[in-house]
Structure formats: C-alpha cells, structure tokens
Amino acid sequence: MKRRILGFVAAAAISAGFATSASAHEVEVNAGDTLWTIAERENVTVDSLIELNNLSGDLIRPNDKLIVHHTHVVKAGESLWDIAKEYNVTIDELQNWNKLDSAIIQPGEELIVQNAKNIDSSKSSSKKQVADTKVKQTTTSPKANSKELTVTATAYTANCEGCSGTTATGINLHKNPSAKVIAVDPSVIPLGSKVYVEGYGEAIAGDTGGAIKGNKIDLFIPSKSAALDWGRKEVRIKVLE
C-alpha cells in the first residue's frame, strides 16, 4: 500500500468468508505410472498429490483417478489474500503455482491451487482414502516450524495522508477496521504468514512498506491516537506459518 511514513504505520484486514469456487483437475493412472512421474508430468509435487488424494503412502494402481490440483475462478472483489485464506495456503504459494509477478488478479481468471486444505475431499472422485490415521500425526504442524524474532514495531492507520487504505495483498483496511495485520519485509516474513506479535496478538502479514526492511514490522491500528500511543518498541514475534 502506498503511504507516507509518519512515525506510525498501516496494514491489512480480515476477509469475509467466500464460498468455495474450485473445480478439480484429475488424471487417470496409467500402467507404469508412479507418483513421481505424475508429479513431474503435471508440474506439481509428490507431497501435494499425497495430501490432495488422502494417500497413506505412495502406492497407486492403474485406472485410479488422482486429483492433481484445484482451479479457482477469481470473483469480483477477491484478492490473493482472500483466496489464500479460503484454501489455507500462502500468497507466495499462489504466486509460485501461477507464475504471478504481482498480487494483481482479475475477475474470471483461473488460479491453480495445488494443495488446497479447505476443500471437502469426500466430494472428490479420488478412490484413495486414508488407511492409517498416524500419517496425519507425523505431519509437522505450523507451530513446530515457527521461528521467533526480535523486531522493531511501529504502528499506523489507514487514514494517513497519502494512504490508499488497501494493502499490497489487496486488503481493504477501511472495510476491515478491526483487522490484525502487519506490514513486513517479505524476505524476512513471507506475505500471508500468521504471526504472533507480543502485545498485539495474532496477525496476518498482509502488507509491505518502503521503510519496512529487515527485522521491522508495522502494526495496523485503526485509531490514530492508539497508533501514536504504541510508538516504537522492541517486541518478540513468532512466525506461526
């Protein structure tokens, strides 16, 4: 979001829930196929094939139907942030899967979602089911992957002079004044990450800023007086996912 740094900062928002609008792209397993050869052919990962199809291992058989990825049709008003939240993936993943150079998307555009986690897999035509519940227990949780940092935190609002009120990921701050969002340096904290900020709570890394480099963050606070009260302080943060 283009804005002037005035000693306090602004960031993103909580999106309303969107109805899932994804269709599954499937392939039929041929004789001699393996998960690795299918992944290579379809330009996806083996892990995404296992997750999408609820596989307990890498055993597949000819004539099995495997979901390769889901395709989401962008609706009017949607941003990458909205879609990432809908499918419980990250903005970086969406950009990588679709070879996007920016966060700008258009209504009607079809986006590949390789490992959508919020789609009811029981509605898919995959014939594979989870045979061993221990498989899910071995998956590393986001908290296990979390990293802790000490950062310099400032705060800003969406109403400062020169502010557009919309974040780099397309979140409208004016429509979501109660959002918990921070502006980050994406090379340190990936956009779309969930971050716990000491004294602020759990937030989404939903914006960037010209002055936000390295271990610096800006907190979105709707009230100018509250943002000024926050000032500048050193805080501990935990990147959850």
Number of C-alpha atoms within 10 A of each C-alpha: 24 14 21 17 18 12 13 24 30 32 35 36 29 21 18 10 10 12 7 14 13 19 14 18 13 15 16 15 17 14 10 9 13 17 19 15 12 20 16 12 9 12 12 17 16 17 15 18 22 21 18 24 23 20 21 17 12 12 10 18 13 12 12 14 19 26 23 26 23 21 18 19 18 19 16 10 11 16 22 24 28 22 24 18 18 20 18 15 21 20 23 19 17 20 17 12 15 14 11 13 8 10 15 11 18 13 12 11 11 16 21 23 25 27 24 21 14 12 17 10 16 11 7 17 14 19 14 18 12 15 11 11 9 10 13 13 9 8 9 9 12 12 11 10 10 15 14 13 13 14 17 16 25 26 28 30 29 26 17 17 11 12 17 15 23 21 26 23 24 22 27 22 25 17 13 16 17 14 21 23 29 32 30 28 21 18 10 13 20 17 24 26 21 22 23 18 23 14 10 15 11 18 23 25 29 29 29 24 21 12 13 20 14 14 15 19 28 29 27 31 29 22 14 18 11 14 21 18 12 18 14 15 10 12 16 14 22 17 23 19 19
